[in-house]
Amino acid sequence: MDIPAVALTAGMTVEQTTALDLGYASPFSPVWDPVLVAARTATAAVRAAGS
């Protein structure tokens, strides 16, 4: 939950969230963080709705 908390505190947009450089520890997390996957999906949906 630290990623959404940082994004909300910093007032980041979903698109800005996709650019976060997050730490990775293979024994503890997947290669693609689920929050970033969701942010990329949301960004694509927003762009598709705007066109």
Buried (B, 14 or more C-beta within 10 A) or exposed (E): EEBEEEBEEEEBBBEEBBEBEEEEEEEEEEEEBEBBEBBBEBBEEEEEEEE
